[in-house]
Amino acid sequence: MMRVMHEGIDFEGLVRAQRRGLEALARRLVWDAEEAKDVVQAAMAQAWTQRAALKDAGSAPAWLRRIVVHRAMSHLRRRRVWNTFARLLLVEPEVMPAADDDVESAEHRARLAEALERLSPKQSTAFSLRYLEGLSIDEVADAMAIDRGTVRVHLQRSVKALRAEGVLPDREDA
């Protein structure tokens, strides 16, 4: 197999090295393993078409992460529309926990996933990147291509909403 090099960057090697982490990131954002794979696949196709924009191999992982985050936010927006249609048609979308999870943890994750679904895609993405993926505020801002202050606003609003829904403890409980 012939390697595809662009500006000294081995695109295939880059994707191979980053794919597992990108799929884990996408799973945390969209809460479904199969949908996460679709998000990553679409992101890799987009990255392939935009590879000329990548000049520095050192920034490649962050560049790919940013593409995945934007694809995941678009996916969440589309899913919200389809879930609205499903509710109108009295069809219930499901968030199934993994078979090996203990019941209490699985129930909490399902409640968290449902609550994140009700947030705006930007709030949900900011929360997931910061608190589930453990990225810094700067890394979240870079991945979402927004200002640090905007990230903080999305985080504050998401935490407030999730506390109001009872899926995060109140400050007194923490």
N, C-alpha and C positions, 0 to 999 in steps of 0.2 A: 504494500500500500504506500502510495506517495504522500509525504507530509506536505501540508499546505502552510507555507510561510508567508507572512506579510509583515513588512517593516521589521524583519528579524524576529517575529513572534510566531511560535508554533501554535496555531489555533487549536488543532486537534489535541495536542498535549495539554494546553491550557484548559480546555473543556473537560478532558479526562481527569485532570487533577482537581478541578473545582466542582464537578458534577454532584458528588455525594453531599457536599456541604450546601450546594444550591438547592438540592432536592429537600434537604432537612429544613432549610430556610422557608422554602415554598410550603412545605407541610405545616409549619408553624403559622404561616400567614393564611392559608386557605382551609386548614383543618381536614384535609382529605388526601390520602397518599396518591391515589390515581389522578386526581385533579392537579396535585402538585407536580407530578411527572409531566402532565400536559403543559402546565405553566412553564416549567423549565425547558421543555422541548421547544415551545414557541419562543421563549427568550433566547435560546441558542440559535434558532433560525434568524431571529432579529439581529443577534450579535454577529452572525456570519455576514449578513447583508451590510452591517454597519462597521465591519472590522477595519475599514480604512480610517475611521475616526480614532482608533486606538494607536497611539504613537509610542507609549511607554509601557513596556512589559510589566513594570512594577505596579502600575495602577490597574492592570487587567482584572485581578480578583474583585476589586471594588466596582469596576466598570460592569462586570458581569452581574454582581449582586444588585447594582442599581437597576439593570434591565429586568432582572427577576422580580424585584420589588414592584416596579411599575406594571409589569405583566400581572402580578398577583393582585394589585389594586384594581386593575381593569377587570380581572376575573371576578373579584368581590362585587364590583358594581353590577356586572352582568348577572351574577348569581342572585343578588338582592332583587333584581327585576323578576327573574324567573321564580324566586321563592314567593314573591307577591302574587304572581299568576297562580302558583301552586295553591296558595291559601285561598284565592278566589275560587279555584276549582275543587277545593276541599281535599287536596292531596298534601300529605305531610312529608316534607323533606326530612331525612334522618341524618344524625351525626352519630355514628357507631364507634364505641371505644374498641381498642384492640382487645383481642380475646384474653391475653395474659395479664391485663390490668386488674387490680383489685377493684371491687365494686364501688367503694366510696370514692376512690380516686377517679375512676371512670365517670361516675355521676358528676363529680365536680368539674371535670374537663368538659363534659357534654354541656353543663350549664354555662361554663365560661365560653365555650364555642358559640352557643346560642346568644349569649349576651354580646359577644364581640360582633356577631352577625348584625345586631341592631345598631351598632355604632356606625359612624361614617367610615368609608374605606380608609381614609387618612388616619382617623383616630385608631381604628383597629390595627392598621399596619404599624403605626408608631408604637402602640402598646406592645404588639407582638415582637417587634424588633428590639425594643428596649428591655422589656421584662421577661420575655420568653427566650429570645436569642441572646440576651446579655450584651447587646451593642451599646457603646457609649452614645451620649447625646450627639456628639460630632459625627459618629458613624451612621446614626439614624438619619441625621440631616443630609449627609452625603448620599446615602442609599435612596432617600426619598426626594433628593434634589430640592430641598427647602431650607430655610434659615433655622438656626438653633432655637431662636425664640418661638418660631412656629411649631417646632417639634415639642417644645415645653408646653405650649398651649394645648396641642393635641393630646399630650400625655396627661395633663391636668384634667381635661374634660373626659378623657376615657376612664381614668381612675375614679373620678367622681361618679360617672354613670355606672361603672361596674360595682362600686360600693353601694350605690342606691339600689342596685338589683340584688345585692346580697352575695355576689360571687367573690368579692374581695372584702377582707375584714375592715371595719372602721378603724380609724387611727387609735381609738381607745382600746380596741381588741387586739391590735397588732403587737 
